[in-house]
Amino acid sequence: MTRLTMRTLLSRFVNDVDDVEWTAAEKNEALNESYYERQGEVQAIDPEAVIFWDNMNTTSGTNWYPLPPTFGVISVGFKASSSDTSFTKLDHQLYEDIKDSTGTTNYYTLRGEWLGIFPAPSASVTNGIELQHRPIHTLTVDTDEPKLKLPLHRAIVLGAKLFLLGDTNEKSAEDEKKLERIMQNATLWYGQQYDTPISFSPRGL
């Protein structure tokens, strides 16, 4: 479903098809709040379900590079020069252990929202860093679709309904049960590549 389709369904769920009680922007916010929760629940089953690659330029002599705002670093690839045809996977080290490092072996470290390369790159390379990470995806425009399996799109809408109506709504308990049933089935679409099944408690994260 697109964000528009989900918002239309949400409007029917909360009996507000004319955006009287909540604006379209407020409904979009509710959908995203639910989307964030569903992403977390899916990654509890399958940590590799939502992975993204970003590239960054390196600058000669520069150690620190700003991470994407929704980062969760998995691995860092590095090109020492423009002539490199492939990325070298860097080992992660604590900042204190590599801050004074020299030589030809590069490492990466994380401090806050910054990625550090030590020793600093000796050449400026376009797309010299390949960052594999777990972003927090957001539905930004009406044509956006959640990066989750289609059956879970309805779970996003149900979660948004609960977000708008709150726990005091008379149907909240029923909606909670519907949402839990959908998320329990998520193991049918995620995590099946693992030898040992992963237990999952949808509402207990």
C-alpha positions in Angstrom: 0.0 0.0 0.0 1.1 3.6 -0.5 0.9 6.1 2.2 -2.2 7.5 0.5 -3.9 4.1 0.5 -3.1 3.6 4.1 -4.3 7.0 5.2 -7.6 6.4 3.4 -8.0 3.1 5.2 -7.0 4.8 8.5 -9.6 7.5 7.9 -12.3 4.8 7.6 -11.1 3.0 10.7 -11.4 6.2 12.8 -14.6 7.4 11.1 -13.0 10.5 9.8 -13.0 10.4 6.0 -13.3 14.1 5.7 -10.3 14.9 8.0 -12.5 16.7 10.5 -11.1 15.2 13.7 -7.6 14.8 12.5 -5.8 16.5 9.6 -4.1 14.5 6.9 -0.8 15.6 8.4 -1.7 14.2 11.8 -2.8 10.9 10.2 0.5 10.8 8.3 2.3 11.3 11.6 0.4 8.4 13.2 1.2 6.2 10.3 4.9 6.9 10.7 4.8 6.3 14.4 3.3 2.9 13.8 5.7 2.3 11.0 8.7 2.9 13.3 7.3 0.4 15.8 6.7 -2.3 13.1 10.2 -1.9 11.8 11.6 -2.5 15.2 9.4 -5.6 15.7 10.4 -7.0 12.3 14.1 -6.5 13.0 13.7 -8.3 16.3 12.8 -11.3 14.1 15.2 -10.7 11.3 18.0 -8.2 11.9 18.8 -8.1 8.1 15.2 -7.5 7.0 15.8 -3.8 6.3 19.3 -3.0 5.2 20.4 0.0 3.2 23.7 1.0 1.5 25.0 4.6 1.4 28.2 6.0 -0.1 30.2 8.9 1.1 33.1 10.8 -0.3 36.4 10.8 1.5 38.6 13.8 2.0 42.4 13.5 2.3 43.5 14.1 5.9 39.9 14.1 7.3 39.1 11.6 10.0 35.4 12.3 10.7 32.3 11.9 8.5 28.7 12.6 9.4 26.5 9.5 9.5 23.0 9.5 8.0 20.4 10.7 10.5 18.9 7.2 10.9 22.0 5.1 11.2 22.6 1.7 12.6 26.0 0.7 11.2 26.6 -2.9 10.1 29.8 -2.6 8.2 32.1 0.0 6.6 33.9 -0.5 3.3 36.7 1.8 2.2 38.7 2.7 -0.9 42.1 4.1 -0.2 42.5 5.6 -3.7 40.5 6.3 -6.8 42.2 3.4 -8.6 40.7 0.8 -6.1 38.2 -1.3 -7.9 36.5 -2.7 -4.8 35.9 -1.8 -1.1 38.0 -3.1 1.7 36.0 -4.0 4.8 37.3 -2.1 7.8 37.5 -3.5 11.3 35.8 -1.6 14.0 38.0 -0.3 16.9 37.4 1.9 19.9 38.4 5.5 19.3 41.0 5.5 22.1 42.8 2.5 20.6 43.2 4.0 17.1 43.2 7.8 17.5 47.0 7.9 17.2 47.3 5.1 14.7 49.6 5.4 11.7 50.6 3.1 8.8 48.6 1.7 5.9 45.9 -0.2 7.8 42.7 1.8 8.3 40.0 1.2 10.9 36.7 2.7 11.7 35.1 3.9 14.9 31.8 5.5 15.9 31.4 8.6 18.1 27.9 9.9 18.5 26.6 10.7 15.0 30.1 10.5 13.4 32.0 7.9 11.6 35.8 8.1 12.1 38.4 6.6 9.8 41.9 6.2 11.3 44.5 6.9 10.2 42.8 9.5 8.0 42.5 8.8 4.3 45.5 9.8 2.3 43.5 10.6 -0.8 40.1 12.2 -1.6 37.9 9.6 -3.2 34.5 10.0 -4.6 32.2 7.5 -2.9 35.2 6.2 -1.0 33.1 4.9 1.9 30.5 2.3 1.5 28.3 2.3 4.6 25.9 -0.7 5.2 23.4 0.2 7.9 19.9 -0.2 9.2 18.0 3.0 8.7 14.7 4.0 10.2 12.5 4.4 7.1 9.8 7.1 7.0 6.8 7.6 4.7 7.5 11.0 3.3 5.1 11.5 0.4 1.8 9.8 -0.5 3.4 7.6 -3.2 5.8 6.1 -0.6 5.3 2.4 0.3 6.5 0.8 3.5 9.7 -1.3 3.1 7.9 -4.2 4.8 6.1 -7.2 3.5 2.6 -6.3 2.2 0.6 -8.2 4.9 2.2 -5.9 7.5 0.9 -2.7 5.9 -2.4 -3.3 7.6 -0.6 -3.6 10.9 0.8 -0.1 10.3 -2.7 1.2 9.9 -4.0 -0.6 13.0 -1.1 0.8 15.0 -1.8 4.3 13.7 -5.5 3.9 14.7 -4.4 3.0 18.2 -2.0 6.0 18.2 -4.9 8.4 17.3 -7.6 7.0 19.5 -5.5 6.0 22.5 -6.0 3.2 25.0 -9.3 4.5 26.3 -11.1 3.8 23.1 -13.7 1.0 23.6 -12.2 -1.0 20.7 -8.6 -0.6 21.6 -8.3 -4.1 23.2 -9.8 -5.6 20.0 -7.5 -3.7 17.8 -4.5 -4.7 20.0 -5.4 -8.4 19.4 -5.8 -7.9 15.7 -2.4 -6.2 15.5 -0.8 -8.9 17.6 -2.2 -11.6 15.3 -0.8 -9.9 12.3 2.6 -9.4 13.8 2.7 -13.0 15.1 2.4 -14.1 11.4 5.5 -12.0 10.6 7.7 -15.0 11.2 6.2 -16.5 8.1 7.8 -13.9 6.0 10.9 -13.0 8.0 13.7 -14.9 9.7 13.2 -18.2 7.8 16.8 -18.3 6.6 18.0 -19.0 10.2 18.6 -22.6 11.3 17.1 -21.9 14.8 13.7 -20.2 14.9 13.7 -16.9 16.8 11.0 -16.4 19.4 9.0 -13.2 19.1 6.7 -11.3 21.4 5.1 -8.6 19.3 3.9 -6.3 22.0 6.6 -7.0 24.5 9.6 -5.4 23.0 
